Amino acid sequence: MLENAILVTGAGRRVGYHLVKRLHEDGYTVIAHYRTSTAEIQALQDLGILTIQAQLDNRATILDFVKALQHCCSSFRALIHNASSFEPTAADLVVAAEQYEQFFNVHMMAPFLINQSLQPLLQGEDGNPADIIHITDINVENPTPRFDIYGTTKAGLHNMTLVLAKKFAPNIKVNAVAPGPVLFAEHHTQAIRQQMLDETLLEKEGGAEPVYLAVKSLLDNPFVTGASIPVDGGRRLSKR
Ligand SMILES: NC(=O)c1ccc[n+]([C@@H]2O[C@H](COP(=O)([O-])OP(=O)(O)OC[C@H]3O[C@@H](n4cnc5c(N)ncnc54)[C@H](OP(=O)(O)O)[C@@H]3O)[C@@H](O)[C@H]2O)c1
């Protein structure tokens, strides 16, 4: 049975994988959730990190995942909700409605059920509160119409940050990290990448490490709750 673990969802690639690797390097016990088995998940298993597979877009599989977490870990230091679906809203309304259900489940229902179920097991260290961290997006402040389903469900996760900060105080801090262009998606064309760079004050793709630095600063700071840290090179100010 693990103790004082940090759960990271969506750890099979990119930012989630980086968060797990860096938390492990910094001495935390980590549980890595994934959907698709990848070389990165194999690399985490080779480091001795517990990995758990689950679909987070279906209420039954989310609740099975919660049971698996309760079974393998007696206390949690933090829950980090990173898993996310990212694609433009479909033109076909039936497909868009299916997207809404999926995005709602992964961005809102899964964090809600996991937070609510594991809340009694969350324990901070040295008398300080434990942590819940939602990875959101700068779209929450300045949304992109083509990604309205993605953006509105991420905005729901942002609002959950605020309400759970009230609900779970004083034993648990609840905060968000809101990335901007940290890692381009495969489907981003060269033109879109250039437009994003042109709209980013610091004029670069940030990488996953700045997201980790924001997460670590929240874990280290016992007096911040209900806050959102933008990690976006300033793009929220200049994005059209
Ligand atoms: N990359 C950026 O520049 C950027 C910008 C703004 C916000 N963000 C936010 O930062 C976080 C990390 O970004 P990223 O680019 O690393 O994300 P990503 O590459 O899209 O990875 C997301 C992860 O979530 C998992 N996932 C998606 N739907 C799932 C589901 N229904 N059930 C279980 N797992 C599911 C994926 O699993 P599979 O491997 O099986 O698909 C994947 O491992 C996300 O929350 C994202 O919204 C990122």
Ligand as a Chemical Component Dictionary entry (heavy atoms), coordinates in Angstrom:
data_LIG
# 
_chem_comp.id                   LIG 
_chem_comp.type                 NON-POLYMER 
_chem_comp.pdbx_formal_charge   0 
_chem_comp.three_letter_code    LIG 
# 
loop_
_chem_comp_atom.comp_id 
_chem_comp_atom.atom_id 
_chem_comp_atom.alt_atom_id 
_chem_comp_atom.type_symbol 
_chem_comp_atom.charge 
_chem_comp_atom.model_Cartn_x 
_chem_comp_atom.model_Cartn_y 
_chem_comp_atom.model_Cartn_z 
_chem_comp_atom.pdbx_ordinal 
LIG N1  N1  N 0  0.350   21.508 -24.903 1  
LIG C1  C1  C 0  0.036   22.789 -24.715 2  
LIG O1  O1  O 0  0.686   23.704 -25.271 3  
LIG C2  C2  C 0  -1.113  23.139 -23.812 4  
LIG C3  C3  C 0  -1.714  24.402 -23.933 5  
LIG C4  C4  C 0  -2.755  24.714 -23.097 6  
LIG C5  C5  C 0  -3.224  23.802 -22.154 7  
LIG N2  N2  N 1  -2.614  22.579 -22.065 8  
LIG C6  C6  C 0  -3.105  21.615 -21.064 9  
LIG O2  O2  O 0  -2.005  20.982 -20.438 10 
LIG C7  C7  C 0  -2.280  19.587 -20.203 11 
LIG C8  C8  C 0  -1.218  18.727 -20.878 12 
LIG O3  O3  O 0  -1.140  19.071 -22.260 13 
LIG P1  P1  P 0  -0.558  18.049 -23.333 14 
LIG O4  O4  O 0  -0.394  18.829 -24.587 15 
LIG O5  O5  O -1 0.564   17.268 -22.751 16 
LIG O6  O6  O 0  -1.839  17.066 -23.489 17 
LIG P2  P2  P 0  -1.992  15.849 -24.529 18 
LIG O7  O7  O 0  -0.751  15.603 -25.283 19 
LIG O8  O8  O 0  -3.248  16.097 -25.283 20 
LIG O9  O9  O 0  -2.186  14.604 -23.524 21 
LIG C9  C9  C 0  -3.341  14.478 -22.793 22 
LIG C10 C10 C 0  -3.342  13.151 -22.078 23 
LIG O10 O10 O 0  -4.664  12.930 -21.572 24 
LIG C11 C11 C 0  -5.061  11.619 -21.888 25 
LIG N3  N3  N 0  -6.510  11.544 -22.120 26 
LIG C12 C12 C 0  -7.218  12.251 -23.028 27 
LIG N4  N4  N 0  -8.505  11.862 -22.994 28 
LIG C13 C13 C 0  -8.579  10.888 -22.042 29 
LIG C14 C14 C 0  -9.637  10.089 -21.562 30 
LIG N5  N5  N 0  -10.863 10.189 -22.055 31 
LIG N6  N6  N 0  -9.389  9.185  -20.598 32 
LIG C15 C15 C 0  -8.130  9.068  -20.104 33 
LIG N7  N7  N 0  -7.078  9.791  -20.517 34 
LIG C16 C16 C 0  -7.312  10.693 -21.489 35 
LIG C17 C17 C 0  -4.333  11.292 -23.180 36 
LIG O11 O11 O 0  -4.256  9.888  -23.307 37 
LIG P3  P3  P 0  -3.932  9.177  -24.734 38 
LIG O12 O12 O 0  -2.432  9.159  -24.789 39 
LIG O13 O13 O 0  -4.568  7.858  -24.622 40 
LIG O14 O14 O 0  -4.561  10.056 -25.792 41 
LIG C18 C18 C 0  -2.992  11.969 -22.996 42 
LIG O15 O15 O 0  -2.071  11.134 -22.364 43 
LIG C19 C19 C 0  -3.699  19.342 -20.732 44 
LIG O16 O16 O 0  -4.615  19.445 -19.677 45 
LIG C20 C20 C 0  -3.924  20.489 -21.709 46 
LIG O17 O17 O 0  -5.280  20.842 -21.853 47 
LIG C21 C21 C 0  -1.586  22.223 -22.877 48 
# 
loop_
_chem_comp_bond.comp_id 
_chem_comp_bond.atom_id_1 
_chem_comp_bond.atom_id_2 
_chem_comp_bond.value_order 
_chem_comp_bond.pdbx_ordinal 
LIG N1  C1  SING 1  
LIG C1  O1  DOUB 2  
LIG C1  C2  SING 3  
LIG C2  C3  SING 4  
LIG C2  C21 DOUB 5  
LIG C3  C4  DOUB 6  
LIG C4  C5  SING 7  
LIG C5  N2  DOUB 8  
LIG N2  C6  SING 9  
LIG N2  C21 SING 10 
LIG C6  O2  SING 11 
LIG C6  C20 SING 12 
LIG O2  C7  SING 13 
LIG C7  C8  SING 14 
LIG C7  C19 SING 15 
LIG C8  O3  SING 16 
LIG O3  P1  SING 17 
LIG P1  O4  DOUB 18 
LIG P1  O5  SING 19 
LIG P1  O6  SING 20 
LIG O6  P2  SING 21 
LIG P2  O7  DOUB 22 
LIG P2  O8  SING 23 
LIG P2  O9  SING 24 
LIG O9  C9  SING 25 
LIG C9  C10 SING 26 
LIG C10 O10 SING 27 
LIG C10 C18 SING 28 
LIG O10 C11 SING 29 
LIG C11 N3  SING 30 
LIG C11 C17 SING 31 
LIG N3  C12 SING 32 
LIG N3  C16 SING 33 
LIG C12 N4  DOUB 34 
LIG N4  C13 SING 35 
LIG C13 C14 SING 36 
LIG C13 C16 DOUB 37 
LIG C14 N5  SING 38 
LIG C14 N6  DOUB 39 
LIG N6  C15 SING 40 
LIG C15 N7  DOUB 41 
LIG N7  C16 SING 42 
LIG C17 O11 SING 43 
LIG C17 C18 SING 44 
LIG O11 P3  SING 45 
LIG P3  O12 DOUB 46 
LIG P3  O13 SING 47 
LIG P3  O14 SING 48 
LIG C18 O15 SING 49 
LIG C19 O16 SING 50 
LIG C19 C20 SING 51 
LIG C20 O17 SING 52 
# 
